[in-house]
Amino acid sequence: MHHEPVMLNEVIELIRTYSNNKSHLRILDGTLGLGGYSEAILKNFPDSYVLGIDRDESAINFSRERLKDFNNFESLHVNFGNLDEIIKKFPPFDVFVFDLGVSNMQITSPERGFSFNIDGPLDMRMNPDGDSLTAREILRDYDSKTLAKIFWEYGEERFSRQIASAIKRAKTPLNTTSELVNLIRSTLPQPVQRKMGTHPARRVFQALRIYINNESGELENLLKSLHEINNNSLIIFVSYHSLEDRLIKKNFRQWQLENYGKILTRHPLTPSENELESNYKSRSAKLRAFCIISN
């Protein structure tokens, strides 16, 4: 399993600049995934401690094995939306890193149902052992109006109502990702699909994933918890769609107005041309950083 961490060089450089040659940093990798960021941080800052957390237990198990030789690494199966509980149990952290993208393990595992390019069951839960509804259950049980609202609110899908109506008109419930993709393709006009420049099902899949995993709500909880930290800390976010980026940008601006700290990225950092050439999936990434300054 391989996953190329997005804007890794920029993340490492921000930590190095912030640390001011401090050797014993305490760093929280809030989206551990396959452990790419944590491994790079541990190698670049060998005297530091890294705690990796993730809501996906399969990712935790993979990263524990990958990073088993690092004695200064620990991991927990927990959602970053519960950061307030973590902060209470651990000594203060100097750095917080959050990559809000879907991990390669999730995308390439057919049984997880995240990918519109790989056939699999309509699931999309980041924590399969949790009690959230699957994509299949939502598409089957929700009415057309509710589905259209989800597609528009979380995916900004222009044809949300048409797609929702087509789903409810289907003779049998949708069970697989390919069935959903085919329905979307048959619903959208061909001229529209040719002009999209992206996969026609991308926005609907994004919307379902965000809704099912309450990603916006968990991000709001995370930002509230970060706003209660009272020690000098560096916060780094890498986001991949406008909903996340707008929320992070809004909070960082408000924090700076409150003299809670300083925005370190006046404009979001984006992948270099070299990175875009080697990792096309990074094209939508934006990195924002904030430094908490305790009084």
Secondary structure, 3 states (H helix, E strand, C coil): CCCCCCCHHHHHHHHHHHHCCCCCCEEEECCCCCCHHHHHHHHHCCCCEEEEEECCHHHHHHHHHHCCCCCCEEEEECCHHHHHHHHHHCCCCCEEEEECCCCHHHHHCHHHCCCCCCCCECCCCCCCCCCCCCHHHHHHHCCHHHHHHHHHHHHCCCCHHHHHHHHHHCCCCCCEHHHHHHHHHHHCCHHHHHHHCCCCCHHHHHHHHHHHCCHHHHHHHHHHHHCCCCCCEEEEEEECCHHHHHHHHHHHHHHHHCCCEEECCCCCECCCHHHHHHCHHHHHCEEEEEEECCC
